[in-house]
Amino acid sequence: MKVTVIGTGYVGLVAGACIADFGFDVTCIDKDESKVAALRAGSVPIYEPGLTEIVTRTQANGSLRFASAYQDAIPQSDVIFIAVGTPTNDEDGSADISAVIAAAEELAPLLRGRTVIATKSTVPIGTGQRLEALFATVAPEADVAIVSNPEFLREGSAVRDFVEPDRVVIGAETDWAAAAMRELYGPIEERGIPVLVVDRSTAEISKYAANSFLATKIAFINEVADLCEQAGGDVRSVADAIGLDSRIGSQFLKAGPGFGGSCFPKDTRAFVTSSERLGIRQRVVSAAVHANEARKLHLVQRVADACDGDLSNARVAVLGLAFKAGTDDLRESPSLFVVPELVRRAAEVRAHDPVAMPAARETFSGITYGETVAETLDGADVAVILTDWPEYRDLDPETMARAMRTNIVVDLRNTMDAGKLEEHGVAVVGIGRRDSLDDLAQVPQPSFGQAAE
């Protein structure tokens, strides 16, 4: 079976490389010739653990190829995945599927024989029907089946999620298309992983419903964290207590700066707008979206409050810029809001991230970068933990206390061992920890702008 994947972003490149690693003949297409050249040379443009090794291995054995021209692969394909971007439409929050439509229009004249066209891109409900009408118009002689095959990948563990998923969802309207897709996922199904064959609309809804539900859990636990701070509770223990309930589960109950990345913000907005177009209001998901947006407003103020309300003379160290650990992706990261606001309020902002600094240098202005964590913390009045990288969790408290000018850490991920830090005189302001705020009141406030002793 010959497979073509259109698009070499997170979804397309991971899917193409992993399917090639299953033993299928795969060509990944990208219109960016420089990107194709880099991939052919073994240079993977995204940080994703394990991906470079698979790309290298499958190119070496000939099962994976890269091309920039559709005609190099489409006519020979049995299954074509469309895995291009579907960004948010700024006007109404809907998903912009213009790249999906453009790909379909370009490949249509090249089709030969029976072909499955599978959408890997996250697309609004009804997109499969729209593509079906498009092919009936522009390629009426083609024997085509439109399938929805949503991805459920997490950045930072996308390779593992593809080869060891919780489930595979195939939305097909014909038996032969479903059979072709099941053949592709045979190596997964053989291991006992569920492969669900459903209708196309159900598959499209499933993707949005899954991400919206998980985003709602995050928004919920963040509001519980606010309650804990006022009532004297600890949100981590609350999360343990409710997460042990088998009806709820412990995942996505970690309080922090809110959900971000390439999926949750985009997909929750699109789920709301696509539902509204069908006359259905998603009140719960809408509330989660609004709660997540409102949370951003509190992040910088939390840093300022830790410094007696004034950052004008403060040196701020920001640890973590990617939206989460394990990736270099800045899309919808809390840093996109927090860093510019800190630059506006603080005397100096210095930042560090283990892998995202190249992207950050193209994104942020007005900040400097520490090549190491120690360099970033040197002389800082307050450190802000924005990403839960292990490098920050494992920082030596004594070294941290010596490096900083004023020992205050605002841990927006609850990733640090607050007890150990506080033993070394470092005050920790966490999320949903009333004791952190009480302890901070006992710490002498900084004399900003003075030389470190």
N, C-alpha and C positions, 0 to 999 in steps of 0.2 A: 504494500500500500504506500502510495506517495502522498506526502503531506506538505502543504505550504502554509506558512504562518506570515501574515501581513502585519508588520509592526515588530520592532525589536526593543520595546520598553520593558518594564518589569514583567508584565504578563506575557507578552509575546516571546521574549527571549527565554524566559524560564520554561514556558510551555514547549517551545520548539526544541530546546536543548534536552529537556527531560524525555520528550517523546522520541527524539533521536536516540537517547540512551536506552530506551526500551527496545531499540532495534529497527525502528521504522526509518524510511528515507525521507528526510525533512529538508526543506529549503525555507529559510527565513528571508523575507523581503523588507527592505527599508529604502525609501527614496533618497536618503542622505548617503551619497556615495562615499564620503569620508568616513562615516560611521561603519559602513559595510567594509571598507578597506581595513579599518582598525579591528573589526571583529574577525576578519579573515586572518589577521596577524596575531590573533589570540588576545587582543586587548578588550576586556569587557568594560563598558562605560559606566556601569552601575556597581555599587558595593552590595553584594549579596553572597553570604557565605556558601561556598561549595559550587557556585555557578561557573567560575572561571575554569575549575578543574573539569567540569562536565563539557563545557564548550571546547576546551582543548582536546579532550579525549574523543569526542564524537566527530570533530573535524578531522582528527588524525585517522580514524577508522573509516571515514568517508560517509557516515550516516547523516552528517549535518553540513549544510552549505549556506552561504549568504549571497544574496544578489540584490541589485537595485532595480532591475527591470522585471516587470510582471511576466513578460513573454518567456522569460528564462525558466519559469516553473509552472505557471497556471495551466497551460494546455495539458500537461501530463498529470495533473493533480487528481487524486480521488477525494481528498478532504482538504478544504481551505478554511483556515481559521482567520477571522478578522480580529486583530488585537491592537487596534489603534486607540488613541486617546479620546475620551469623551468628557472634556472639562465642563465645569459649571458655566452656564450662561449667566453672565452678570446681571442681566435685566430681570430675570424671574427665578433664578436658581435651578432651572431645568438643565438636563444634560444636553450638551451640544454634540450631536451625532453626525455633523457634517463630514468628518473624516471617515466615518463608517460608510456613509452614502457614497463619498468620492471613491473609496476603495472598491465598493461593489460595482459602481459604474465603470471603473477602469478594467476590472477583471472580467466583466460580463462578456465582451466580444471574444475573449480568448478561451472560453470554456469549450471543452471537447468531451463528449460522452457524459455518463452519469456522474454527478458531483455533489458532494455535501458542502454547503457553506455554513460554517458554524461561527456564531458570534461569541468570542471570548471577552470582548470589550463589555463593560457594564453599560447596558443600554436600557432606555425607558421601556415600559410595558407597551407592547404593540409594535416594537421595532421589527420583529420577525415578520409580521404581517405586511409591514411597509416594504421590507426587502423583497418579499415574495411578489408583491405588485410591481416593484421595480424590475425584477428579472423577467416577469411576464411581458413587460413593455419593451425593454431594451435587448433581451435575449430570448425571444419566444420559442426558439427551437431547442434551447438548452434543457437538458433533463436535470433539474436542480431541486434539492431539498434544503430548506432553510432550517437550521437547528440552533437552539440556544444552549450553550454549554458554559454557564457562568463559572468564574474562578472564585476560589475562597482562599486566596493566598495572603499571608501576612508578611509584610516587608521585614527582612531580617531572618525569616525562616521560610522563605517562599519555595526553595528547592525541596525542603522536607515536606512542606504542606502539599506540594504537587505529587510527590511520589508516595507519601503516606497520609493521604487526606482522611478526614472524618467520613466523607462521602463524595461521590461524583454525581452531579445532576445533569441529565441529558433531556432537553426538551425537544422532542421530535414528533412530527405529524405523520411520518411514514415508517413502516417496519424496516425497509431497507436502509434508511438513514440511521435509525436507531442501531441496527446491526453493525453498520460501519463504525459508528462511534464506540460501540461496546468492544469491537475488535481492537481499537486503539487503546482502550483502557483495560484490555485483557490482563496485562501484567499486574494491575492493581486489583482487579476483581478476583483474580486467582488467589490473592492473599486474604480473601474474606472481607474486603472493604466494600461497603454497600455502593452499588451503582444504581441510581434511581432513574428510571425512564418515565418521564411525565410529558404532558403536553407543553407546547412552547411557552404559552402565557404563564403557566405555573412556574417554569424554570426562570423566566424573567423576573417574576415577582419574588421568587425565593432568594435571589441575590440581594435585592433591596431590603427584603424583610429581615434577612440575617444581619446585615450590617446595621440596619436601623435599630434592631433589638439590642445588639451589643453596644451601640452608641448610647442607647437609652440607659443601659446599666451603668455606664461610665458617668453620664450626667446625674443619675440618681445618687450614686455613692458620693459624688462631689458635694451634692446638697446635704447629704447626711453628714459629711465632714464639717460643713459649716455649722450644723446643729451641734455636733460633738464639741466644737470649740466653745460654743456658748454655754452648753450644759455640763461641761466637764467630763465628757466621754473621750474615748480613743477610737477613731474610725477604723484603725487596723483590727482592733478586737471585735468591733461591730461587724466588719467584713468577714472575719473568721466565723463569727457566730451565725450569720445568715448564709455564708458560703458553704457551710457544712450541711445545710439543708439540701438534700438531693434534688429537690424541685427547683432550686435556685442555682447552685453551683458557685464555685469560688472565682472563676475567671471573669475578668473585666470588672472586678470590684475593688480596684486599686485607686484610691483617691489621688488626684494630681491636678495638673493645669488644664485638663479637659482633653477631648479627643481631637486628633489632627491627622495628618498624613494625606495620602492620595485617595483614600476611599471614604471613610466615614463622613467627613463634612460634605463632600460632593454627593455621596449616595443618599444621605438623609434628606438633603435639599431636593434632589431629583425625585425621591420617593414621594415627598409631600406634593410637589408640583404635578407629577404625573398622575397621582391619585386625584388631585383637584380637577384635572382635565376630564376625569371620568365621573366627576360629581361626588367624590368621596373625600371627606376631611380626615387627615391623619392627625388627630388632636394630640395624641401621646408623643409621636415623633416630632411634631412641631414644637411641643414644649421642650423636648430634649435639645433641639437645635437652638432655641432661644436661650435655654439655660447655659449651653456651652459658649455661646457668644458673650453672654453676660459675665461669665467666669473670667474672660480675658481682662476685663476692666479691673478685677481685684488683684491680679498678679503683681503689677508694678507697685500698687499701693501697699501691698503686703511687704514688699522690700523697703519702701519708704518708711512704713510704720516701725519696722525693725530698727531703723536708724533715726528714731525720734521725729519722724515725719519729714525730714529734710535730707535730700541727696545732693544738694547743690555743691558741696565740697567733698563729696564722697568718691572714692575709687571703688568701682564695682567689678568683681570678677564673675563672669558668667561661665558656668561649666555645663556644656552641652548645648548644641544648636540644632541637631537633627530632631525630628519630631518624636523619635523613640530610639532606644539603643538597637544596634545591629544593622543600621542603615545610614546612608549619607543623604537621605531625602529630607529636604527642607519644606516640602509642600504642606501648607496648613500647620506648620510647626508653631508652638507657642513662642518660639524665638522671633518669629516675624512680627509679632506685636510687641513683645517685651523688650527686645534689644533697641529698636528705634525710640521707644518711650524712655528707656533708661538713658540713652544718649541725650535725649532732650532734657532730662532732669538732673543727671549726675555730672560730676566734674570730669570723670574718666571712666570708660568702659573697656575692659580687656576680656577677651573670650577665648575659649578652647573647646575643641571637639576632636575625638580621636580620628574620625574619618571625614567629617563634613566641612572642614575648613576651606578646601578648594572651592566648593559651591558657595560657602558663606562669603568669601572674598568678592564674589561676583554679585552678591545680594545686599550686603550691609555696607554702610558708610559711617564714618565717624567713630570707629572702634579700632583697637589694636588687638593683635593675637599673640597669645603665648604659645610657643612651640611645645612646651610641657605644662603639666598642671602646676608644678611648683613655680614656674615663671609667671603663670597667670595669677596665682594667689599672692605673689610677692608684693607686700605693702598694701594689700586690699583692705578696705574697711568692712566690706560685706561680700560674701560669696553666695551666688544664687545657683542652685542645682536645677537645671531645666531638663536634662535628659538623664535617664537612669543607667548610664554606662557603668559596668563593673569597676572601671578605673577610679571612679569617684566614690563608689561605695567602699572600696578597700583603702582609701586614703588613710595614712597614719595620722592619728589625732595630734600627736606631739609635733610632728613636722608641720602640720597645718597651722597649729597655734603659733609656732615660731615664725612662719612665713607671713602671716597676716598682720596688719597693723592693729585692727580691732577685730576681735574674734566673734563674729556673728555669721552664721550660715542660715540662709533661707532655703530650706530643702523642699522644693515644690513637688518632689517625687517620693518623699518619705523613704529615700534609699539609704540614707546614712544611719549609722548606729549612734543615735542621739545620746544614749547613756555614756558611751566611751568618749564622745566628743566633750560632753559636759564635764566629765571627770578631769579633762585637761583644760578647763576654763573656756571652752567654745560653746557659746549659746546657740541653740538650734531652734529655729522656727519651722515647724513642720506643717503638714496639712491635717486638720482634724485632731490635733493634740493640744488640749487645753494647758497641760503642764509646760509646754514649750513657751507659751506666751507668759505664763506666770514666772518662769525662770528668767526670761529676758528682762523683766523688770528689776531683777537683782544685779544685772550686769552693768558696770559703769558705761555711760554713753560715750561714744567716740568724740575725740576732738579732731574733726576732719581738717585736713590740710596741714596738720603738723607732721613733722618728720617721724618716722618709725624709730622707736628706741632700740 
